Structure formats: structure tokens, C-alpha cells
Amino acid sequence: MTEQLEPVPFATRHIGPSEAERRHMLSLVGYHSSTELLDAAIPESIRWREPLDLPAAVSETEATTELRELATQNVVMRQMIGLGYYGTHTPAVIRRQVLENPSWYTAYTPYQPEISQGRLEALLNFQTVVADLTGLEVAGASLLDEATAAAEAMTLARRAAKKKSEVFVVDADTLPQTLAVLRTRAEPLGISVVVADVSDTANLPQEFFGLLLSYPGASGAVRDLRGLIDLAHERGAQVAVAADLLALTLLTSPGSQGADIAVGSAQRFGVPMGYGGPHAGYMSVRKGLERSLPGRLVGVSKDTAGKVAYRLALQTREQHIRRERATSNICTAQVLLAVMASCYAVYHGPEGLRAIAAGVHRRAARLAAGLRDGGVEVTTASFFDTITARVPGRAATVVADAADFGVNLRLVDADTVAIACDETTTDPDLNAVWAAFDVAEGPADADEVLPDDLRRTDEYLTHPVFASHRSETAMLRYLRRLSDSDYALDRGMIPLGSCTMKLNAASQMEPVSWPQFADIHPYAPADQTLGYETMIAQLAAWLAEATGYDAVSLQPNAGSQGELAGLLAIRAWQDERGATARDVCLIPSSAHGTNAASAVMAGMRVVVVACDDEGNIDLSDLDAKIAEHADDLAAIMVTYPSTHGVYESHIDRLCAKVHDAGGQVYVDGANLNALLGFAKPGKFGADVSHLNLHKTFCIPHGGGGPGVGPVAVRSHLAKYLPGHPLGDDPVGPVAAAPHGSAGILPIPWMYLRTMGGEGLTEATAAAVLAANYVAARLRDHFPVLYSGNKGLVAHECILDLRQLTKDSGVSVDDVAKRLIDYGFHAPTMSFPVAGTLMVEPTESENLDELDRFCDAMIAIRGEIDKVASGQWPSGDNPLANAPHTAAALSVEEWTHPYTRAEAVFPSGHTTGKYWPPVGRIDGAWGDRNLACACPPIEDLAD
Ligand SMILES: *Cc1c(COP(=O)(O)O)cnc(C)c1O
């Protein structure tokens, strides 16, 4: 008889340190067991003592089988619904080398540009694609989706318009979900959205600050925008155009027609539909508006050797610095998907894209011709890929018949059907549509029918990068060169405080590529998406149980969007009970920048609450602010554990005080990795939280996105969760798709299913232990700024370098860059306290790696001392000159007061060395000489 082998529980694979290693770590911290440590660290008043009521953990194989069963309940159809989502062929080289490649998906946001040149270059390509195709000067590095990009365009237009008005005019032929998100976002800001049939300029009001046009429209119609844009400009308004990037390869660009802003989605550039996301939204603007752009902007600068180097530009616009005056709350974006889209353009080049677009267009033209030949009225005279047909009283039958043939069409109303062609549309698909309309098969070919005066004549994507990677070999090597430039979790630890860079397991990632998840349209009929709906309902229920809340919406596609959704729920609740004047949101001075920016977007006024010397919220200042705002207090927004990485002991009292004063409590749940299994925000006094599934629940950071930021509420707020984009719920949607970035929800589903309640609890304990272990090992070398009960930290610790900087002149920046020479990604720099480093090791790093990091930090402390004592001059030492490139090393004459080996092998290890491709980057130079598209090839020569 053979013995049945029990698989190793997934939790053992997920948690880095073995039990023996954890015992060693505990003894250094001074505890006998994890329970004892957590008992000491977490205030008893909030401690949850029961096991989490989640399904018992199963193995990765079993969970995969279970998820496959759910996946088979989704029906993969030919998707011809349109509405901004299209079939696309993801080139296999991009799927395997980017989407499924940990060197891309486990990278972090490129805030340390020297170790992020690969993804920065790919994002610069993305910006170049968007700027070129839209005909506008500056494009940002990805928004969340088309609908939210349109909402950002609305507020940008308001900031930029000469006309001070409250009216934003929207083309009646706009995607319905875009209109719904615009309405959600306009209401709290006092903007009135006026929908106008823009086919007649007489329908434009006299006074408005902005206009959103669609190009093509939701119906598929393509119209000349010049007259409308000119008229809007005459009236002092700014014009945004929601444009389809593929259509723009054939059509005159919005920029050349005079538009100020263009927005849209890059989904059909090789990114699967995924039941709504994630996909990269985009925005580009004319010159003069770049300082108002929301989100991140990649720019070109140079390093200390004068070499071209990329980094994020104009960061002072972002909410980390501007807080309530920020242009937007966007933080985590859609980097991985922007990278995929840009690679699609690199792979196909301008001719390839034009050929794809022409093929799509000709299929739509054939479809229209066949329908017309069969006597069906096609109402879209000029179109690119989508046509609208009138079949009075028969629309539902046509759509149902098409579904029987395996094709989804869009039911517009009882008399109208819309049909969208895309790159994947085949002859049998066209035949199925003709059959559904009961007409004979149409022509085998058709000429282009684009209006002559809208045919694009200018060139685009002329940069050599879009011409030199057409063979698969060239593409493969290009992708390898880019990813080799970067430091991601596949190289080593990324101990970024507040970011939770834990394991993103391969078994969690695999289902994302399954066609039953990847190829589902977000507005497919409900009977085709039962698997998705069951998976989403299970995930929502598990998250509710883990957080102690009553209801969860998975729609927000980043933490920032969850914040907005949560605050909108509070606002609606206050309004319902007649407290419409309550608009003050208390936010501690230590809060994440998104908190303040989101409060402003929710129509609230931010009032800052001070922190005391221990880093805790100052309760007497809280009392004073509550008293001052007795009549207008809407909410408090606090992060727990605090952004200082500490379990504040008076959180329960804080909640009670705010409730007594008529306010609601928002707990920012981005730090849930320190709570899961040990405390539930929904049970210790909070009314609403957002969670970051891209932190605690294993969705990889993707180089700066995608993310999912579900919002969780207690029952009294449940009816104010984000509504369906095509419904009429009390609060509207915050994303274009009903479940936001549904396509990556298999990741947290797999994590929860394979960890179970016990595994999650064990992970929290291991994360808290790891942070306390690092704090204990480093405390004598760098003061740990804040700690709570018994001197313990939560899941992260802040190392205070301010005194050392004063004594030695060595800055946090120097230490961060020097860590690169030691083979590490720096911890979070100067957040939430300037001049400090915040370290979050997570549960997934094993003891060797934790020790390697601590050893590097201790060695760096020794280097700082040599600078302080004058042994090394302050301007020429390994810290000031870090990071050291291979090129810097190969100079004939080495003039520095330290050796080459000290420069690049400071820890003595030579194997597996990470070589940064550029030296320290001069960010300020790049901001003064702003350039945000691919630099001329001559500049790139060595
Ligand atoms: C990461 C984080 C956020 C923002 O989440 P995004 O997904 O980046 O928008 C908000 N608050 C805190 C405390 C965070 O750490």
C-alpha cells in the first residue's frame, strides 16, 4: 500500500521564516510565542479572540480545481458588445514575458528610478503612443479606466477654463458608464452635468466650463469635432475628447482638431477584457496643462554621468505632497497594463497598428453593407468599428439569436442593436450576425468608408523604438533588456513601509490568464457570468468576515477609489438623516496623501488633527477640533495601525468621541496586514474602510498597478456602496465596470482559499514578528522613531536618520541609493515623517533575507560614521556617490577614497549582484527641462 502524500500547506510556502527561524526571531525580540508577542502589541480593547469564520484552507491544487469549476460557469463568447471593451490578441511574447513574468508584475512603483529604468522606459513608450495618437503634447503614465479618466478631465477642465461656470457639457453619444461616473464625481463638487445632442451646435448652452466629446461615439458614429471645439473655446470652455486609440491610427487626431485634453482606454492594445479590468486608462493634454495632469508622469532627465535616465516628473503635483490641494487622488494606477499596451505598439509599430485598424474597419463596413443589402436600417453613417442598426420591436430577438450563434451584441433599446468589430472578429462571426438579423451573408470585402476630411494624414510613432522590435527575437530581447534593468521581488526583498510587498504566488497568478476569466465582457448577459459572480460574492463575504463589516463592494480599482467610495457613502448617509451641512473630515497630520485628496473629491473640507510626540493622534487636539466643528463634523479618517506603524491604544475612545459628535469613522485599511485575525475594524468602532488587495491580499504591484481597493461598510451604509454603472442606485459608480478590475480577483480568492482563517492569522503574526525583529536588530544603529505598547511596533518600523543626517550630512536619499549597491530596494523614504525610512518586511521574507537587510543597514551605519568622523570627505564617499554603476567602475583612474570593491561589493558577496543601469538621477534638472516622450535616439548613444 502506498501512503497518500499530504501536500505542504500553502501557508508554509507563503510565510518565509520556518518555525525554528521564528523561534529564533521571537527570542531576539524577547517573547516565547507569537501569541504572547501579539498579545503584548495589540491593545486588548480591540483584540478579536475568535477564529476567523472562513472556509478551511485547501492546497493550491485543490483551490485551482475549485476555481476552475467556477471558471467553467463563465461562457466565453465572441464579444461584439463594444461599449469601450474589445476583443484583442495579446501577442504571446507579451503575455509570457510581461503579464506572466514576475520581473514585471512584482515590481513596485518607480519611486526609486535608478532601479526602475525598464518600466520607466516602457511607460515613456506608453506616453509617446498616447501623445502621438491623440495629437497632444503631453501624456501621463496611465489612469484607472476611461470613465474615471473622463472625470479627471472634467476637473482638469474646471481648473484650466477661463469661463467660471458650474456646467460641464457631455456629448449625448457618450458611453453610458462614463456618463454615470461623471455624475458620481460631479455631484459632490457642485458641478452640473448637462447632456447635449451635439450634432446641432445650437444645443450647446451659452455658459459652460468644459465639454466632453466622444470620438467615435457610443453608437459608433464618427463626427468632425472642429466646429464644436471652436465654439466651446469661444465660450471660454476647455474641450476633452474621449477617443479610441485604435481608431486614431486612421482618424484625424483630437489634438489636430483643437482639443485640449484626450482621454480613453488602452485596453484593445493587447489587454484582455477581464470582465471589466484592469486596463490602462489614458490622458493627454495640450502644452500648458501638464502641471495639472492627474497621476504619474514619466519624464526624461540625466544621471550624474550625464547619461539619459528616466524618472517620475513633476511629483510635487501629486497628493503625497499637495494633499488636499492635489490635482487628483490617484496613487496606484495601471502600470502593468500600460506596459502591455505600450509593448503592443512597439511590437506592431505604426504600420502594424494601421493594418489592424483598417482590418477592423473593413469588417464593420462589410457588416453594414450586408445589413443594408438585407434591408436593415443602419443609422451610423460614418463609423470606425461600431455600427448601430434599427430593427423596430425586434432588437431583443436579434440579440438573443446572435447569442445562440455564440456572439454577444449590444441591446441598446427595444428597437436598436449596436455591433462592434475588433481585431479578433472573424468571417464566421460576421455570418452569425447577418444570420441573427435574418439577412443573407454580406460582401466578402468592402472599401473603407471613413469620411475623407477625417482621414489621418500626419505621421505617428516615428521614434525608432516603434520600428526596431518587429521580429519576436528582437521583441523578446527588448523585454529582457528592460526587465533586467529593474529590481523586483524576484531579485530580493522590497521592504517598503505602507506597501506590503509580500509574495505574489504563481498559483494565484495563473487563473488570471484563463480565457474564462480573461475574455469576458463586463456587460455580458448575467447568465454567462455565473462563475465570476459566485467568485466575487464569495470573496466579498470572506473579506467582510475578516474585517468585521457587513457589506463589501469590489468595484473601486485602487485604494484611492475605495476611499472616495467610502466617503461618498458617509456623505449620502449624513444627507439622508438631514445633516447636509456636515462636511468636515478630520484627518491626522500623519495621514497618507490620498486621504486628504479623496475627502476633497467627496465634497468635504479637510481639518487636520495634530499628532503628539509619540506619533499618536493627539486626543486633546481631537477634542478641540470636534468642539469647534460640533455642527459640521461629517467624519474622521484614520489609518490603523497608524501610518507610523504603531497600534494606537486609544482607537476605541477615538471612535466613540467622533460618533458622540455625530461623525462617522473611516478607518483606512491599507495596513490590514497588521490586523487580520487579531482585530476587526468593523467591530472596534469603524463604520467604513477600504482595503488594498494589492497589499494585504497578494495582488502584485505591477510596477505601480493594478490594484483593487474594495470598500467595506457596516450595515447602515450598505445601500450607499458604489452603484451599478448602468443602474440607478443611491450612490453612483466609481469605476467604469460593475466589479472594477474583476480580472485580477482570482488572486485574492486563491490567497484566501489556500490560507484559511488560521493561515491568515499566522501570516499577520509573522509579519508583526518580522517588523519587530528588524526593529530589534537595528535599534542600536538607527533610532526606531515610534513604538507602542512595551516598545513594540506593528507590521513596519520607522528608522529615524535625522540626527545622523545633522551630524554627517548623509541624507535618507544617500542611504536609499547606497542600499542599491548592497542589492536592496530602499524602504519607504520620508513618509510619513521627513528624514526617515519606513521598513515593512512582510511575512514572506525568510530569515536569511531579513538578516541580509539588517546587516546591510548596519554596515551603512558604519559608513555614515566614517563620513561623520571625517575619514571620508562628505562630498566623495560611497554614500554620496551611490548607486555605483559598472560604467562608473571601469574608469581608467579610480580617484575615490574608497576601493572599487567597497563601491560595488560592499557586503563582500559577488554572486547575484544587481547592477543599476544608471547612476544617481538628477530629478530637478528633468523638471526644469520637461520632456515626457521617447528622447531622440542621438541622446541615447553612450
Ligand atoms: C497605499 C495606501 C493608500 C492608497 O492606496 P492606492 O491603492 O495606492 O490608491 C492609502 N492609504 C494608505 C495608508 C496606504 O498605505
The ligand as a Gaussian input file, in Angstrom:
#p B3LYP/6-31G(d) Opt

LIG

0 1
 C       -1.360000      52.513000      -0.218000
 C       -2.153000      53.376000       0.671000
 C       -3.241000      54.126000       0.194000
 C       -3.583000      54.295000      -1.275000
 O       -3.851000      53.158000      -1.985000
 P       -3.740000      53.164000      -3.589000
 O       -4.205000      51.838000      -3.980000
 O       -2.320000      53.425000      -3.914000
 O       -4.615000      54.243000      -4.102000
 C       -3.991000      54.818000       1.108000
 N       -3.680000      54.822000       2.421000
 C       -2.606000      54.151000       2.905000
 C       -2.289000      54.200000       4.359000
 C       -1.805000      53.417000       2.042000
 O       -0.734000      52.777000       2.516000

